[in-house]
Amino acid sequence: VIPPPVIHIESYSEDSISFSLKMTTNIKVSGYVVNIYWTFDSHRQEKRTLVIEGEKSIQKVANLTAHTPYEISAWAKTELGDSPLSFVHVVTSGTRPASPSLKAKAINQTAVECSWTGPRNVVYGIFYATSFLELYRSPHNSTTSAHNITVLVQRDEQYLFLV
C-alpha cells in the first residue's frame, strides 16, 4: 500500500508559505503534484498547481494574500503508481487587504471600462459573467496590476463584475 505524502508547513508570512514534502516509505518517489486552493469573496475558488520532481522537497509559494485561508493538497508519483491525497490548511499572517471599490461603465455595446480603488504594486483579478452561477463556476477573467481595465463582452447581455 502506498501511503500519502507528509506535508509539513515550515513557515508562513503575509504573502508566502514554505512547506516540505516527504514519504514515510521505501517506495521510490519520482515527484509530487501539489494543488493550492483559496477562495475570494465566497464567489470564486482559485487554484495553483505545482508539479515537483524528486523524492524530498521544500517549496515556497509566494504572491499570496495576507490573512487568507489556504488548503494544500499533494500526492506522490511513485514507481508503483500514485499515492492517496494528503491535505493541510494554513492561514497567512497579517491583515487582509480591504476589498477594492469597483465601478463598471459601459463604453459601447461590447466594451466595459472597470476601475477600482486599492493598494499599488499588487495584481488584481477581474471576474465577470452573466449569472452568479457562471461567476462562481467559470467566469471570464483577466489580471492586471493597474487600477482599471477594459473588458470585451457580448452585446445584449447583462454582466456581473468582481475584482
Secondary structure as UniProt FT lines:
FT   STRAND          6..12
FT   STRAND          17..22
FT   STRAND          29..40
FT   TURN            41..43
FT   STRAND          44..53
FT   STRAND          57..61
FT   TURN            66..67
FT   STRAND          69..78
FT   TURN            79..80
FT   STRAND          81..82
FT   STRAND          86..91
FT   STRAND          102..108
FT   TURN            109..110
FT   STRAND          111..116
FT   STRAND          124..129
FT   HELIX           132..137
FT   STRAND          140..144
FT   STRAND          148..152
FT   TURN            155..156
FT   STRAND          160..162
//
